[in-house]
Amino acid sequence: MKNQPTVRATGSKSEETRTRILEAALTTFRERGFERATMREIAAVANVATGAAYYYFESKDAIVMAFYERSTKDMTPVTEARLASSRTLEARLRGIIAAKFEEFRPNRTLLAALTAHTDPDHPLSPFSKETARIRNADIAFFTRAVNESKVKLPTRVAPYLPRLLWMYQMGVILFWVYDKSPDQQRTKVLFDKTLKMLLLTLKIAGVPLLRPLHRLAGELLEAVYGELR
């Protein structure tokens, strides 16, 4: 099992240096690419010794983890405000996902490079144990959106909805990072149309005629999420 990339604990006096190294790393990743960039180059851009860069971040993976953590921290109040001001599930989902687009737009190319690390065994994977805290915090927003919208679904399916919505978000973001259309217009169309389809599916899910599918859907979700009985 790979070790989780760790960030050195720092005091307030060194926070400025740590931030400068992180910003230098993001700049270097954008210009050189994540794989090609080196810690020596990052240190040079940050105007610190290479050893100092390693003191704050033991590796490039640790820098990316710090980027994930900071992005989550920055997006939290934005997402909270949008959830508080929304009245429908559609508005809440648009608010959650739009916050991701806004936060990650400057580093879209970096996200594209990091999509190579989707294996759950890789610490930078959004599906890894190392990123579980970040993932669960994000899923919690979807749980809140579902609960506050009073979505009604079959009992065997309802518990999985927040995680399914999180997966839907990941698919949209994956399309977005590779979208070369002007201002990512294709992503905007994809997001709008698929969200409407998703909401329509949820709306008709409780129709009595579809009850025979509820058990099958529940069994499928239990299998996918490793909860076989």
C-alpha positions as CSV (number, residue, x, y, z in Angstrom):
1,M,0.0,0.0,0.0
2,K,1.4,3.4,-0.9
3,N,1.9,5.9,1.9
4,Q,-0.2,9.0,2.0
5,P,1.7,12.1,0.8
6,T,2.1,14.3,3.8
7,V,2.6,18.0,4.3
8,R,5.0,19.2,6.9
9,A,3.4,20.9,9.9
10,T,4.4,24.6,9.9
11,G,4.1,27.5,12.2
12,S,2.6,30.9,11.4
13,K,6.0,32.4,10.6
14,S,6.6,29.9,7.8
15,E,3.1,29.9,6.3
16,E,4.0,32.6,3.8
17,T,6.9,30.4,2.5
18,R,4.7,27.4,2.3
19,T,2.1,29.3,0.3
20,R,4.7,30.7,-2.0
21,I,6.0,27.2,-2.7
22,L,2.5,25.9,-3.4
23,E,1.8,28.7,-5.8
24,A,5.1,28.2,-7.5
25,A,4.3,24.5,-7.9
26,L,0.9,25.2,-9.5
27,T,2.5,27.7,-11.9
28,T,5.2,25.1,-12.8
29,F,2.7,22.4,-13.2
30,R,0.7,24.5,-15.6
31,E,3.7,25.5,-17.6
32,R,5.8,22.3,-17.5
33,G,3.1,19.6,-16.8
34,F,2.8,17.7,-13.6
35,E,5.0,14.7,-14.7
36,R,7.8,16.9,-16.1
37,A,8.0,19.4,-13.3
38,T,10.7,18.8,-10.7
39,M,11.0,19.9,-7.1
40,R,14.2,21.8,-8.0
41,E,12.3,23.8,-10.6
42,I,9.5,24.5,-8.1
43,A,12.0,25.7,-5.6
44,A,13.6,28.0,-8.1
45,V,10.3,29.6,-9.0
46,A,9.5,30.0,-5.3
47,N,13.0,31.5,-4.8
48,V,13.8,29.0,-2.0
49,A,16.4,26.3,-1.7
50,T,15.5,22.9,-2.9
51,G,15.9,21.5,0.6
52,A,13.4,24.1,1.8
53,A,10.8,22.9,-0.7
54,Y,11.3,19.4,0.5
55,Y,10.9,20.5,4.1
56,Y,7.4,21.9,3.5
57,F,6.4,19.2,0.9
58,E,8.0,15.8,0.8
59,S,7.0,15.3,-2.9
60,K,4.9,16.6,-5.7
61,D,2.1,14.4,-4.6
62,A,2.2,16.2,-1.2
63,I,1.9,19.5,-3.0
64,V,-1.2,18.3,-5.0
65,M,-2.7,17.0,-1.8
66,A,-2.2,20.5,-0.3
67,F,-3.9,21.9,-3.4
68,Y,-6.9,19.6,-2.9
69,E,-7.1,20.6,0.8
70,R,-6.9,24.3,0.1
71,S,-9.5,24.1,-2.8
72,T,-11.9,22.2,-0.5
73,K,-11.4,24.9,2.2
74,D,-12.0,27.7,-0.3
75,M,-15.1,26.1,-1.9
76,T,-16.8,25.3,1.4
77,P,-18.2,28.7,2.3
78,V,-19.2,29.3,-1.4
79,T,-21.1,26.0,-1.5
80,E,-22.6,26.6,1.9
81,A,-24.0,29.9,0.7
82,R,-25.4,28.5,-2.5
83,L,-27.1,25.6,-0.6
84,A,-28.6,28.1,1.9
85,S,-30.0,30.3,-0.9
86,S,-31.4,27.5,-3.1
87,R,-34.9,26.2,-3.0
88,T,-34.8,23.2,-5.4
89,L,-32.6,20.2,-6.0
90,E,-31.7,21.5,-9.4
91,A,-30.5,24.8,-8.0
92,R,-28.6,23.1,-5.2
93,L,-26.8,20.7,-7.6
94,R,-26.0,23.5,-10.0
95,G,-24.5,25.4,-7.1
96,I,-22.3,22.6,-5.9
97,I,-20.9,21.7,-9.3
98,A,-20.5,25.3,-10.5
99,A,-18.4,26.0,-7.5
100,K,-16.0,23.3,-8.7
101,F,-15.7,24.8,-12.2
102,E,-15.0,28.2,-10.7
103,E,-12.4,27.0,-8.2
104,F,-10.5,24.7,-10.6
105,R,-10.7,26.8,-13.8
106,P,-7.2,28.3,-13.3
107,N,-5.7,24.7,-12.9
108,R,-7.8,22.9,-15.4
109,T,-4.7,21.6,-17.2
110,L,-3.3,20.2,-14.0
111,L,-6.6,18.4,-13.3
112,A,-6.3,16.9,-16.8
113,A,-2.8,15.6,-16.0
114,L,-4.0,14.2,-12.7
115,T,-6.8,12.1,-14.4
116,A,-4.0,9.6,-15.1
117,H,-4.1,8.8,-11.4
118,T,-7.6,7.4,-11.1
119,D,-6.5,4.0,-9.7
120,P,-7.9,3.9,-6.1
121,D,-4.5,2.6,-5.0
122,H,-2.8,5.9,-6.1
123,P,-2.9,8.4,-3.2
124,L,-4.0,11.3,-5.5
125,S,-6.9,9.4,-7.0
126,P,-10.3,10.9,-6.0
127,F,-11.3,7.3,-5.1
128,S,-8.3,6.6,-2.8
129,K,-8.2,6.1,1.0
130,E,-5.9,9.1,1.2
131,T,-8.5,11.5,-0.4
132,A,-11.4,9.9,1.5
133,R,-11.8,12.9,3.9
134,I,-12.1,15.3,1.0
135,R,-14.4,13.0,-0.9
136,N,-16.7,12.4,2.1
137,A,-16.9,16.2,2.8
138,D,-18.0,16.7,-0.8
139,I,-20.5,13.9,-0.7
140,A,-21.9,15.5,2.5
141,F,-22.9,18.5,0.4
142,F,-24.9,16.2,-1.9
143,T,-26.5,14.6,1.1
144,R,-27.6,18.0,2.3
145,A,-28.9,18.9,-1.1
146,V,-31.0,15.7,-1.3
147,N,-32.3,16.0,2.3
148,E,-33.2,19.7,2.0
149,S,-35.0,19.0,-1.3
150,K,-37.0,16.2,0.3
151,V,-36.2,13.8,-2.6
152,K,-38.3,10.6,-2.3
153,L,-36.9,7.4,-3.6
154,P,-37.3,3.7,-2.9
155,T,-35.7,2.7,0.4
156,R,-33.1,0.4,-1.2
157,V,-31.9,3.2,-3.6
158,A,-32.2,6.4,-1.5
159,P,-29.1,5.9,0.6
160,Y,-26.9,5.7,-2.5
161,L,-28.2,8.9,-4.2
162,P,-25.6,11.3,-2.7
163,R,-22.7,9.1,-3.8
164,L,-24.3,8.7,-7.3
165,L,-24.6,12.4,-7.6
166,W,-20.9,12.8,-6.6
167,M,-20.0,10.3,-9.3
168,Y,-22.2,12.2,-11.8
169,Q,-20.2,15.4,-10.8
170,M,-16.9,13.6,-11.4
171,G,-18.0,12.5,-14.9
172,V,-19.0,16.1,-15.8
173,I,-15.7,17.4,-14.5
174,L,-13.7,14.8,-16.4
175,F,-15.5,15.9,-19.6
176,W,-14.8,19.5,-18.7
177,V,-11.0,19.2,-18.2
178,Y,-10.6,17.8,-21.7
179,D,-13.2,20.0,-23.4
180,K,-11.4,22.1,-26.1
181,S,-14.5,23.9,-27.3
182,P,-14.5,27.8,-26.8
183,D,-15.1,28.5,-23.1
184,Q,-16.0,24.8,-22.7
185,Q,-19.4,25.4,-24.3
186,R,-19.8,21.6,-24.8
187,T,-19.5,21.0,-21.1
188,K,-22.2,23.7,-20.5
189,V,-24.6,21.9,-22.8
190,L,-23.7,18.5,-21.4
191,F,-24.2,19.7,-17.8
192,D,-27.5,21.3,-18.6
193,K,-29.0,18.5,-20.5
194,T,-27.8,15.6,-18.3
195,L,-28.9,17.4,-15.2
196,K,-32.4,17.8,-16.5
197,M,-32.4,14.1,-17.5
198,L,-31.2,13.1,-14.0
199,L,-33.9,15.2,-12.3
200,L,-36.6,13.8,-14.6
201,T,-35.4,10.3,-13.7
202,L,-35.6,11.0,-10.0
203,K,-39.1,12.5,-10.5
204,I,-40.5,9.4,-12.1
205,A,-38.5,6.9,-9.9
206,G,-41.4,6.5,-7.5
207,V,-44.0,5.6,-10.2
208,P,-45.7,2.3,-9.1
209,L,-45.1,0.8,-12.6
210,L,-41.3,1.0,-12.0
211,R,-41.4,-0.9,-8.7
212,P,-40.1,-4.1,-10.2
213,L,-36.9,-2.2,-11.1
214,H,-36.4,-0.9,-7.5
215,R,-35.1,-4.3,-6.2
216,L,-32.8,-4.8,-9.2
217,A,-31.4,-1.2,-8.8
218,G,-30.9,-1.8,-5.1
219,E,-29.1,-5.1,-5.7
220,L,-26.9,-3.4,-8.3
221,L,-25.9,-0.5,-6.0
222,E,-25.2,-2.9,-3.2
223,A,-22.9,-4.9,-5.5
224,V,-21.1,-1.8,-6.8
225,Y,-20.5,-0.3,-3.4
226,G,-19.4,-3.6,-1.9
227,E,-22.4,-4.1,0.3
228,L,-23.6,-7.5,-0.8
229,R,-25.8,-9.4,1.6
